[in-house]
Amino acid sequence: MSDLESLSDSPPSNAALKKALQSVVQEICETRKVEDLTVKRVRIAAEKRLGLQKDFFKNHPVWKDRSKDIIQAEVVCANSPIGRYFFF
């Protein structure tokens, strides 16, 4: 395996993972698609955006809880009127 291949297989930085989750929440809040504002759907959208394997957040020992916390905090920070409909 070349160095380039091993680099491409590594997950994005913690900052990039966090930013992707936050961005997805913000975009969903802007569109007001309440049905998409779930931890599962936000994780899936962020995984697709970052090119991660399916269920990366769900199966990662650290990011399972961390991603849920980030998503919940972003909904609160967004102070969105649809935040109260968020399904945890």
C-alpha positions in Angstrom: 0.0 0.0 0.0 1.4 3.4 -0.9 1.5 6.3 1.5 -1.2 8.1 -0.6 -3.5 5.1 -0.2 -3.0 5.0 3.6 -3.7 8.7 3.9 -7.0 8.4 1.9 -8.2 5.6 4.2 -7.8 7.6 7.4 -10.9 9.3 8.8 -11.2 13.1 8.6 -10.0 15.2 11.5 -12.1 15.6 14.6 -12.7 19.2 13.5 -13.9 18.2 10.1 -16.3 15.5 11.5 -17.7 18.1 13.9 -18.1 20.7 11.2 -19.9 18.3 8.9 -22.4 17.4 11.6 -23.0 21.0 12.5 -23.4 22.0 8.8 -26.0 19.3 8.2 -28.0 20.4 11.2 -27.9 24.0 10.1 -29.0 23.2 6.5 -31.9 21.0 7.8 -33.0 23.9 10.1 -32.9 26.3 7.2 -35.0 24.0 5.0 -37.4 23.3 7.8 -37.6 19.7 6.9 -38.5 18.5 10.3 -38.6 14.8 9.3 -34.9 15.0 8.5 -33.9 16.4 11.8 -32.9 13.1 13.6 -29.6 11.9 14.9 -29.7 9.0 12.4 -30.4 11.2 9.4 -27.9 13.9 10.3 -25.2 11.2 10.8 -26.0 9.6 7.4 -25.9 13.0 5.6 -22.5 13.9 7.3 -21.1 10.4 6.4 -22.1 10.9 2.8 -20.7 14.4 2.7 -17.3 13.2 4.0 -17.2 10.0 2.0 -17.2 7.8 5.2 -18.4 4.2 5.4 -22.0 3.7 6.3 -22.6 3.9 10.1 -19.2 5.4 10.8 -20.6 7.5 13.6 -22.9 4.9 15.0 -20.2 2.2 15.1 -17.3 4.4 16.3 -16.6 4.0 20.0 -16.0 7.7 20.6 -18.0 9.3 17.8 -21.2 7.5 18.6 -21.9 9.6 21.7 -19.9 12.6 20.5 -21.8 12.9 17.3 -25.1 12.8 19.2 -23.9 15.5 21.6 -22.7 17.7 18.8 -26.0 17.3 16.9 -28.1 18.1 20.0 -26.0 21.1 20.9 -26.2 22.5 17.4 -30.0 22.3 17.4 -30.0 24.3 20.6 -27.4 26.8 19.3 -29.3 27.2 16.1 -32.2 28.3 18.4 -34.5 27.1 15.6 -38.2 27.1 16.0 -38.2 23.5 14.7 -35.6 22.5 17.3 -38.4 21.4 19.6 -39.4 18.7 17.1 -36.0 17.1 17.1 -36.2 13.4 17.6 -33.4 12.1 19.8 
